[in-house]
Amino acid sequence: MALDVSRELGSQQLAAVPVCPRGHSWRQASSPNYSLQAMALGPLAARIVFGPRPDTSPAQTPQFGQIAWLVVTKDELALVRLTKTRTGVTFHAYARVPMAELQTFDLAHARMIWPLTITLRDGDTWRLEIPRFSKKRARAAAVAVGSVAPGSIRPAG
């Protein structure tokens, strides 16, 4: 496994997957560019590739930049950022949630990106998306969550 933050989290890492905020890919594809044709066709291309605009209902997803890592350990889920520096790698945790607080881990299949919705017992919801080339890691994270917190994972459909 290339990414291992077990030491920083204090628990054995089972899986890690890069995640983006929900709607990130859709916004990137439909964002205005510098040509008139791209400005006109960007939203149409985003709809064709990614489907309709993602759900904008309120969520309590921790705020982070364009990409973070969702790390599954036997004790918790952590949303972290790793930054390479000259002296090594710096670690920053945006959010850490005990596995006992996890209610559902709903990973849906889609064409280009996979939506991930995590619901916690206190009613908070994290809406994330898995980038296109990380689907194998996403499946591994879902299996890891299912092994640690049976019954919390919903089958992807």
N, C-alpha and C positions, 0 to 999 in steps of 0.2 A: 504494500500500500504506500503510495507516494506521500500522502499527507497524513501525518500522525501527530495529533495534539493531545495524546493521552497524558503526558506529563503535566501540561498546563491545566487540563481539566481535572486531573486527579483520579481518573477512572479509565479503564481500558476502552479504547475507541473500537467500535464495531463497524462503522461505515461513515463515509463523508461524501457529500454531494454538493457541487456548486449550485447556488440558487440566485435568482433575480427577483426583484419585487414584481408582483402580478401586473401585467400590462407593459412591462419594460420592452419586450421585443416588438409588440404592436406599436408602441410609441416610436421606437427607433425606425421601424419600416415606414411609418406614415409621417415622420417629421419633415418639415419643409426643407427642401434643398435649395441650391442656388440656380436651378434651371426651372423655367415655367412648366415644362413637361413633367418634371419630377414632382413639383408642387401639386399638379393636377392629378397625377397618377399614383402618388404615394399612398394616400388612404385606400384607394381601390386595390392596389397591390397588397397592402397589409390585410385587407379583408379577405382576399383570395387565398393568401398564404396562411394566415393565422385564424381566420374565421372572424366572427363579429367582435366588436370591441369588448374587452374583458369586463367582467362584472365590477362595477364601481361601488358596490355596497360597502358600508364602513367595516373596517377591520382594524385590529390592534397589532398589525405586523410591526415589529421593531424597525425603526428607520435606519437604513444603511444605504450605501452608494449603489453602484450598478451591479455589484456581485459580492456575495459572501458565501461562506461554507456552512451547510447544515451538518453538524456532527452528531452521530448517534453513539452514545455509550450505554453501558448497562444500567447506569443510574439516571441519565438525563439526556435531553436534547439541547444542543447549544448552537447558536447562530454566531459565527466568529468571522473575523477578518484577519488574514495573514498578509504581512507586508515584508518584502525582501529589502534588507538594508545592507550596507557594507559589512556590518559586523554579524549579520545573521538574519534571522526572521523574527519580526515582532508579532505578538499575538494580542488581539483585542476581542473580547466577548461582548457582542451587542445584547444578547439575552441568553439566559440559561434557565431551563425549565426541568424540574424533576420528572422522571418518567411516570411517577404516580399521578401527576397532574394531567397527563395526556388522555384525552377522551377519544379523538379520532385522528387518523393520519390517512387522508384521502388523496391518493395519487391517481389522477385521471390520464388516460391515454389520449393523445392528440397527434396531429400531423407533424408539426415542427417543434413545438414546445409542449411540455407536460405540466398542466396546472397541479399544484399541490396545495391542499387546504389542511391546516392543522388546527384542530379545535381542542381547547383546554377545558378542564372541569369548571373553571370559574366563568366560562362563557366567552373568553377571548378567542379570537380567530386570527390565524396568520395565513395570509394569501400570498403564495410564492409561485414561481415557475421554474422549471428545470430546463436549462438550455438544451438545444438539439443534440449535441454530441455527448451528453452526460446521462443518457437514458439507462445505461447499464449500471452506473453508480446509483441512480434513482431506485432501480429495482433492488439493488443490494441494501439500500437504506430502508426500503419498505420491508424487506425480509428481516432485517435486524430489529426494526421496531416491532414486527410481529412476533419475534422470538422473545423479546424482552417484555413487551406489554401485550400478551395475547388478547384478542378481542378488540383492540383499538384500531386495527387497520381495516379499512374497507377495501373490498376488491376493486381494482381499477376497471373501468368500463368504457 
